[in-house]
Amino acid sequence: MLLIVYYVIFMIAGDFAAYFIVLTVEYECGSYAGLIGFLVLYFFVLWVFWLVAVRVTRPRIPTQSAS
């Protein structure tokens, strides 16, 4: 459950970032470039933040000391 919570939080932040980046691209290059840029960034954010959420919620394995 915690994995999904982290993923949703990261996705909301990533989608806002992608939106504002694409607004700049759309203003400079046009709506077609903005659409393509948003789709690329959206799917990239989906993939990257899934990996980040998995890494953040990974169980910690205590190291054994040599004694």
C-alpha positions, 0 to 999 in steps of 0.5 A: 500500500505504501508503494502506491501512495509514494507512486501517486505522490511522485506522479502528481509532482512529475505531471505538474513538472511535465505540464509546466515544461510543455507550456514553455515548449508549446509557447516557443514551438507550437502546439504539435511540439507541445503535444509530442513533448507532453506524451514523451515526458508523461510516459518517461515520468510514469516509468522513472517514478515507478522505479523511484517508488520501488526503491524508496519502499524497498525493505532494508536488509540489516548487514551482518557484522563479522565477529 
